[in-house]
Amino acid sequence: MKIEVDNFVYKLSLQNKKKRVVLKSEELMLLEELSHHRVLGAGEVHNILQVASNKPKNSRAITNRLRRLVNIGVLKRLVLPPSANNRFPLYFYKVGSKGLQVLVQTGALTKERSEMINEYLKKAKVPNPHNIATSILANKVKLLGFKEGFEDYQHGRSSLFFEKNSPIVPDWVFKRNTHLVCLEVDSGGESLSVIRDKYKKYIELAAKTKDKIKVVFSVMDGSVSQSLTDSERSKRTYSIKESAPPLQEWPANLSFYSLTAERTPALILRLIKDIEPIPAELRKIIVNDWVNLWKENIPAGNELTLLNNDEIYADDNRQRLNDADAILRVQTRNYKRTVAVLHGEEGSVFTYQKLRLLHERTALRPIKGEMFNKIVLLYEDEEAAEKDVYGVLLSNAEFAYRGLWKGDPSQVKILRQVSPYRKEWGKFE
């Protein structure tokens, strides 16, 4: 629930006297977020107060204010002593009893829920690395949306949104209208058989509801854990994608994503807004618009023709879910190629599986229809094209983005893989 007040005057009972404390809007937002997370690291607490404030604040001023809020019982501070993993003490915050009273008075919590949270907080300690990562990601999503003025959704632990007998318990849930984004934070410690079981349970969950279910496997990296700063996480991202069942087994209201933690918050915000996954008809429109730009920029003497999918596949009984979004014939003085174009979404397991299937058609002649000479995967932007992970070398695939044709057509570049986990820019041909 969003608190609809700018500042709040809280009268604090102290030694049989009432003391007036003014809590600013960003401090109320902090209390509400802490009621969701239970415990947040000092860095995330500073981020909330900095981003939500009407004017810039320096770190020292924030630290002094937090100290005061701790002293009067609005917040409580936890300390993790130095260890092999952290040279200096690490600080965390949770809501104090006075802070819960404030949330009840503002209407952010019911009295019953505040009492339940208070019981939990009596035992709450410093979270483990997995839960710290979960809170960091959820908080980043919150602040990204806040900067855009987008707060029209709920978020929190799965117990707020799922029944006790739910087949799966996500690490965090974001809900807007009739769709849910389920965050699965992956530390790399779970076996792939556990990951495959999670896929099955989400399929079971989606089959029981009409709500859209969007699942994000977020692989922990240096953005959520200092101990992983120098770690390469692409292989784990690929393994999670590769563990998914065939997309034909997914209910229509279910989608899966796998990507690194660094790339997760922006994706989750797009999923909450229902920008992604993009419906099939819109994907085709986007691809056709891009192909028309290609036609306008094709060198003189060359020819590009949009083909009919049914004629190329020559199989009325095929799984149309696997079709390319567009198929083209590109003819130059030196060659004639059949090119399949597919719209791509970063992290999407749907995109991953479709590309793998289409690419097989470039290497093996199908029983029916024609082969493809090349696959072009079209992303929304340059960064998504660069960052998405495939984990296998797809020698006949190229990775483009919608703004490719801006500027000098003769200088257009496209991405190609030079290894399973690395792409390089080269001349578009």
C-alpha positions in Angstrom: 0.0 0.0 0.0 1.3 3.5 -0.9 1.4 6.1 1.9 -0.5 9.1 0.6 1.1 11.7 2.9 4.1 14.0 2.5 5.2 14.2 6.2 3.9 12.6 9.3 3.9 14.0 12.8 4.4 11.2 15.3 4.0 11.8 19.0 6.4 9.6 20.8 5.9 8.5 24.4 9.1 9.0 26.3 9.4 9.0 30.1 5.7 9.8 30.6 6.0 12.7 28.1 4.9 13.1 24.5 7.7 14.1 22.1 6.8 15.4 18.7 8.8 13.7 15.8 8.3 14.7 12.2 8.9 11.8 9.8 9.5 12.8 6.2 7.8 11.1 3.2 11.0 9.2 2.3 11.3 7.9 5.9 7.7 6.7 5.7 8.6 4.9 2.5 11.6 3.3 4.2 9.4 2.0 7.1 6.9 0.5 4.6 9.7 -1.2 2.6 11.3 -2.5 5.8 7.9 -4.0 6.8 8.1 -6.0 3.5 11.8 -7.0 3.7 12.0 -7.2 7.6 15.7 -6.4 7.4 17.6 -4.3 4.9 21.3 -3.5 4.5 22.5 0.0 5.2 23.3 0.5 1.5 19.7 -0.2 0.5 18.4 2.0 3.3 20.6 4.9 2.1 19.4 4.3 -1.4 15.8 4.6 -0.5 16.3 7.8 1.5 18.4 9.3 -1.2 16.2 8.5 -4.2 12.9 9.2 -2.4 14.0 12.6 -1.0 12.9 15.8 -2.6 16.5 17.1 -2.4 19.9 15.5 -2.5 21.3 14.3 0.8 24.9 13.4 1.7 25.7 10.1 3.3 26.7 11.7 6.6 23.4 13.4 7.0 21.5 10.2 6.3 23.6 8.3 8.8 23.0 10.9 11.5 19.2 10.8 10.8 19.2 6.9 11.0 21.0 7.1 14.3 18.3 9.4 15.7 15.5 7.1 14.4 17.3 4.1 16.1 17.6 6.1 19.4 13.9 6.8 19.5 12.8 3.3 18.6 11.5 3.9 15.1 14.3 1.7 13.7 16.6 -1.0 15.1 20.1 -1.5 13.8 21.9 -4.9 13.5 25.7 -5.2 13.1 27.6 -8.0 11.3 31.2 -8.0 12.7 34.2 -8.1 10.4 35.0 -11.6 8.9 36.9 -13.3 6.1 34.2 -12.0 3.6 34.0 -8.4 4.9 36.9 -6.5 6.3 34.6 -3.9 8.1 31.4 -4.2 10.1 28.2 -4.4 8.0 25.1 -2.6 9.2 21.5 -3.6 8.7 18.2 -2.0 9.8 14.7 -3.3 10.7 11.5 -1.6 11.9 11.4 -0.8 15.6 8.2 -1.0 17.6 7.6 2.8 17.3 8.1 2.4 13.5 5.3 -0.2 13.4 3.0 2.1 15.3 3.7 4.8 12.7 2.7 2.4 9.9 -0.5 1.5 11.7 -1.4 5.2 12.2 -0.7 6.0 8.5 -2.8 3.1 7.4 0.1 1.2 5.7 -0.4 -1.8 8.1 -3.4 -3.1 10.1 -2.9 -3.6 13.8 -3.1 -7.4 13.4 -0.4 -7.4 10.7 1.9 -5.1 12.6 1.7 -7.5 15.6 2.5 -10.4 13.4 5.5 -8.6 11.9 6.6 -7.5 15.4 6.7 -11.1 16.6 8.8 -12.0 13.6 11.2 -9.1 14.0 11.9 -10.1 17.6 13.9 -13.1 16.2 15.1 -11.4 12.9 18.8 -11.5 12.5 21.2 -10.5 9.7 20.0 -12.2 6.5 22.0 -14.8 4.6 23.6 -13.8 1.3 20.7 -15.3 -0.7 18.1 -13.2 1.2 20.3 -10.1 1.1 20.5 -10.5 -2.7 16.7 -10.9 -2.9 16.1 -7.7 -1.0 18.7 -5.8 -3.0 17.0 -6.8 -6.3 13.5 -6.1 -5.0 14.6 -2.7 -3.7 16.3 -1.8 -7.0 13.0 -2.6 -8.8 11.1 -0.4 -6.3 13.5 2.6 -6.8 13.6 2.2 -10.6 9.8 2.4 -10.6 9.8 5.3 -8.1 12.1 7.4 -10.4 9.6 6.9 -13.2 6.6 7.7 -11.1 5.4 4.1 -11.4 4.3 2.5 -8.1 1.0 0.9 -9.2 1.8 -2.6 -8.0 2.3 -4.7 -4.8 5.3 -6.6 -3.8 6.5 -8.8 -1.0 7.1 -12.3 0.2 5.2 -15.0 -1.5 3.0 -15.6 1.6 1.2 -12.4 0.7 0.1 -13.7 -2.7 0.1 -17.5 -2.6 -1.9 -20.1 -0.6 0.0 -22.3 1.9 -0.5 -25.3 -0.3 1.0 -23.6 -3.4 3.3 -26.0 -5.3 6.1 -23.4 -5.4 7.3 -20.6 -3.1 9.1 -17.8 -5.0 11.7 -15.7 -3.2 9.8 -12.5 -4.0 6.6 -11.6 -5.8 5.5 -8.5 -7.7 1.8 -8.2 -8.5 -0.2 -5.8 -10.7 -3.8 -6.5 -11.7 -3.9 -10.0 -12.9 -0.3 -10.8 -13.5 2.5 -11.8 -11.1 6.2 -11.7 -11.5 7.9 -14.4 -9.4 11.6 -13.8 -8.6 13.9 -16.8 -8.1 17.3 -15.7 -6.9 19.9 -18.3 -7.8 23.2 -18.6 -5.9 24.4 -21.5 -8.0 24.2 -23.9 -5.1 21.1 -25.8 -6.3 21.4 -28.7 -8.6 19.9 -28.5 -12.1 17.5 -31.2 -11.1 16.1 -28.8 -8.5 15.8 -26.1 -11.2 14.0 -28.5 -13.5 11.6 -29.3 -10.6 10.9 -25.6 -10.2 10.0 -25.3 -13.8 7.5 -28.2 -13.4 6.0 -26.6 -10.3 5.5 -23.2 -12.0 3.8 -25.1 -14.9 1.5 -26.7 -12.4 0.8 -23.3 -10.7 0.0 -21.6 -14.0 -2.3 -24.4 -15.1 -4.5 -23.6 -12.1 -5.0 -19.9 -12.7 -5.9 -17.4 -15.4 -3.4 -14.9 -14.1 -0.2 -14.3 -16.1 2.8 -15.9 -14.3 6.2 -14.5 -15.2 9.2 -16.3 -13.6 12.6 -14.7 -13.4 15.6 -16.8 -12.5 18.2 -14.2 -11.4 21.7 -15.5 -11.1 23.6 -13.8 -8.3 26.6 -11.7 -9.4 28.8 -8.9 -8.1 25.9 -6.4 -8.2 24.3 -8.3 -5.2 27.3 -9.9 -3.5 30.8 -8.6 -3.1 32.2 -12.2 -3.0 31.0 -12.7 -6.6 32.5 -9.5 -8.1 35.0 -11.2 -10.3 32.8 -14.3 -11.1 31.6 -15.1 -14.6 27.9 -16.1 -14.2 27.0 -16.6 -17.9 27.4 -20.4 -17.7 24.9 -20.7 -14.9 22.4 -18.4 -16.8 22.7 -20.7 -19.8 22.3 -23.9 -17.7 19.1 -22.6 -16.2 17.7 -21.8 -19.7 18.8 -25.2 -21.0 17.0 -26.9 -18.1 13.6 -25.7 -19.1 11.0 -28.0 -20.6 10.0 -27.5 -24.2 7.8 -24.3 -24.6 5.0 -26.5 -26.0 4.5 -27.8 -22.5 4.0 -24.3 -21.0 0.5 -23.0 -20.4 -0.2 -19.9 -22.5 -0.2 -17.7 -19.4 3.4 -18.6 -18.3 6.8 -17.3 -19.3 10.3 -17.9 -18.0 13.5 -15.7 -18.0 17.1 -16.4 -16.9 19.7 -13.6 -16.6 22.3 -12.2 -14.2 21.3 -10.1 -11.2 22.8 -7.0 -12.8 20.3 -7.2 -15.6 17.3 -8.3 -13.5 15.7 -5.1 -12.0 15.0 -3.4 -15.4 13.5 -6.6 -16.8 11.3 -7.1 -13.8 10.0 -3.5 -14.1 9.1 -4.2 -17.8 7.4 -7.4 -16.8 5.3 -5.7 -14.1 4.3 -3.1 -16.6 3.3 -5.9 -19.0 5.6 -4.5 -21.7 7.1 -8.1 -21.9 6.5 -10.8 -23.0 5.5 -9.2 -26.3 2.4 -10.8 -27.9 3.0 -12.7 -31.1 1.2 -10.3 -33.4 3.1 -7.3 -32.0 6.4 -9.2 -32.5 5.6 -9.6 -36.1 4.7 -5.9 -36.5 8.0 -4.9 -34.9 10.0 -7.3 -37.1 8.2 -6.2 -40.3 8.8 -2.5 -39.5 12.5 -3.4 -39.1 12.6 -5.4 -42.4 11.1 -2.4 -44.2 13.9 -0.3 -42.9 16.3 -2.9 -44.2 14.7 -2.8 -47.6 15.1 1.0 -47.7 18.8 0.7 -46.9 19.7 -2.3 -49.0 22.5 -1.5 -51.5 21.6 -0.8 -55.1 21.3 -4.0 -57.2 20.4 -6.1 -54.2 16.9 -7.4 -53.5 15.0 -8.3 -50.4 11.6 -10.1 -50.6 9.3 -11.0 -47.7 8.2 -14.7 -48.1 5.1 -16.6 -47.0 5.9 -18.8 -43.9 3.5 -21.5 -45.0 5.3 -21.9 -48.4 8.7 -22.1 -46.7 7.8 -24.5 -44.0 5.5 -26.6 -46.3 3.9 -28.3 -43.4 0.4 -27.6 -42.3 0.7 -29.8 -39.2 3.8 -28.0 -37.8 3.9 -26.3 -34.4 3.4 -22.7 -35.5 4.6 -21.6 -32.1 8.1 -22.3 -33.4 7.7 -20.2 -36.6 10.0 -17.3 -37.4 8.4 -13.9 -37.1 9.4 -13.2 -40.7 11.2 -15.1 -43.5 13.1 -13.2 -46.3 14.9 -13.9 -49.5 18.0 -11.8 -49.8 19.5 -11.7 -53.3 22.8 -10.0 -54.3 25.1 -10.3 -57.2 27.0 -13.0 -55.4 24.5 -15.1 -53.5 20.8 -15.8 -52.7 19.9 -16.5 -49.0 16.9 -17.4 -47.0 16.9 -15.5 -43.8 14.6 -16.1 -40.8 14.1 -13.1 -38.5 13.0 -13.6 -34.9 12.1 -11.0 -32.3 14.1 -11.5 -29.1 13.7 -10.6 -25.4 16.7 -10.5 -23.2 16.8 -13.4 -20.8 13.7 -15.0 -22.3 13.7 -18.8 -22.3 11.0 -18.6 -25.1 13.5 -16.7 -27.3 16.3 -19.1 -26.4 14.3 -22.2 -27.4 13.0 -20.7 -30.6 16.4 -19.5 -31.7 17.9 -23.0 -31.1 15.1 -24.6 -33.1 15.4 -22.2 -36.0 19.1 -22.5 -36.0 18.8 -26.3 -36.5 17.2 -25.6 -39.8 20.4 -23.9 -41.0 22.4 -27.0 -40.4 20.1 -29.9 -41.2 17.7 -30.1 -44.2 14.1 -30.5 -42.8 11.9 -33.3 -43.8 9.5 -30.7 -45.3 10.1 -27.3 -46.6 13.3 -25.2 -47.1 16.5 -24.7 -45.0 17.4 -21.3 -43.7 20.9 -19.9 -44.5 20.9 -17.4 -41.6 18.9 -16.4 -38.5 18.7 -12.7 -37.4 17.6 -12.2 -33.8 16.1 -8.7 -33.3 16.3 -7.1 -29.8 14.8 -3.9 -28.5 18.2 -2.2 -27.9 21.9 -2.7 -28.4 22.7 -3.6 -24.8 20.1 -6.4 -24.7 21.6 -7.8 -27.9 25.1 -7.8 -26.3 24.2 -9.1 -22.9 21.8 -12.0 -23.7 23.3 -15.4 -23.1 23.1 -18.5 -25.3 25.9 -20.8 -24.1 26.2 -22.6 -27.4 28.0 -21.4 -30.6 25.3 -20.6 -33.2 27.5 -20.0 -36.2 24.6 -19.0 -38.6 22.9 -16.6 -36.1 23.3 -12.8 -36.0 22.1 -10.4 -33.3 20.6 -7.1 -34.2 18.6 -4.3 -32.5 15.8 -2.0 -33.6 17.9 1.1 -34.0 20.4 -0.6 -36.3 19.5 1.5 -39.3 20.1 4.9 -37.8 23.1 6.7 -39.4 25.1 5.7 -42.4 23.8 2.4 -43.9 27.3 1.5 -45.1 28.6 1.6 -41.5 25.9 -0.7 -40.0 27.3 -3.3 -37.6 25.8 -6.5 -36.3 26.8 -8.9 -33.5 28.0 -12.4 -34.1 29.3 -15.0 -31.7 33.0 -15.7 -31.5 32.5 -18.2 -28.6 29.5 -19.6 -26.8 29.6 -16.7 -24.3 31.0 -13.9 -26.3 29.8 -11.7 -29.2 31.7 -9.2 -31.4 30.5 -6.4 -33.7 31.1 -6.9 -37.4 29.9 -5.6 -40.8 26.3 -6.3 -41.6 26.1 -8.2 -44.9 
